[in-house]
Amino acid sequence: MPTVIPTGGALGAEIKNLDLSQLLSGDAIRTVQQALLDHCVVFFRNQTLTEENQIRFTNYFGQTVEHVRKQPDRQHKEIFIVSNIEENGAPIGALGNRELTFHSDLSYLKRPGTISVLYAIEVPRTGGETQWCNCYKAYEALDNDLKTRLKGLRAVHRHYNEDQNPPEHIDHPVVRTHPETGRQSLYVGRHLTKYIVGLPPSESEALLNQLSEHADRPEFVWTHHWQVGDLVMWDNRPTMHRREPFPPTERRLMKRTQVFNADDIPFE
């Protein structure tokens, strides 16, 4: 049976004794699912996976779907390539080598990403680490007056590449409730959250900056140092994540799959 070992940080756990290239038992799947609910991020070391293996594993937790951002034709549309590598003068994937600031995947959609899965095939020698923020803990640490102020507020999320956005502007609660755990968490990040509905622009900007600076505090953040063969799965509902930049001369190749659950439109 799998063994769950918490990182000892703000969130995250390693799961050992599972070969994800093999079919998993119902008990193993339930262990992984509970670990994800308990720790928000789980990771597996030393995996050797085909794309079919990764898709099958992801499908244990919901239906894998194609990413909204289009990529070159590939055998499995459910696999989204995250890479700075170029072939024949063209990128083979997305997101390059730059820093990516804290965000929750696909929050600019009416039904944002529920679970993301990222598998490491090539990693740079320096940089490229991923950090996750525990938005449960960030919310719980707010003072009562600020919690009261946030109640009922909604914020518009928008991608910086306009062609990825739906026609309408999408807003979500600033504080959302997890449909499975019942816990509340902050659901704003400066990468994709544009403004708070109904507030004057200056007040919206100040509040978003305050919440972002609060959530970024070290006591809420855990860093994953990637190794080849790592598979990391995270719950986007109570977390945000960011990526450290890395040198453009270094290669990084990851394969991502994504789950959207039908009941995961954020609610207060």
Secondary structure by P-SEA (a helix, b strand, c coil): cbbbbbccccbbbbbccccccccccaaaaaaaaaaaaaccccccccccccaaaaaaaaacccccccccccccccccccccccccccccccccccccccccccccccccccccccbbbbbbcccccccbbbbbbcaaaaaaaccaaaaaaaccbbbbbbbccccccccbbbbbbcccccccccbbbbccccccccccccccaaaaaaaaaaaaaaaaccccbbbbbccccbbbbbbcccccbbbbbccccbbbbbbbbbbbbccccccc
